[in-house]
């Protein structure tokens, strides 16, 4: 059914239910599992049209360094499950674009993501990475909703 499952993690505990669900599913059906963490491109948020600022580089470096701590926590959370972890920098792209590109590149059969389920003003302000991914991929996408 599913030969390769991609599960996304933003590095926070918010993603844990999606990670756990994807790991359980991968073990049950014998799928390959890839955990993807995308380091956001601070240039998109902080630039004024110039080249990447010192502040943006510092912020991105902090995200990369924080990812190593997050990965250690994820390894503990998914102990007993075989998986590959990928850290990808979103160079001049939105996180959803990178997730879609990686899903295509890896040839996954299923994408598993956590979602906040925001509505109203919160949805307008923050948007939805999960919604953006879901609208533009051709493989099934399983959203794990968690309030918080």
Secondary structure, 3 states (H helix, E strand, C coil): CCCEEEEECCCCHHHHHHHHHHHHHHHHHCCEEEEEEEECCHHHHHCCCCCCCHHHHHHHHHHHHHHHHHHHHHHHHCCCCCCEEEEEECCCCCHHHHHHHHHHHHCCCEEEEEECCCCHHHHHHHCCHHHHHHHHCCCEEEEEECCC
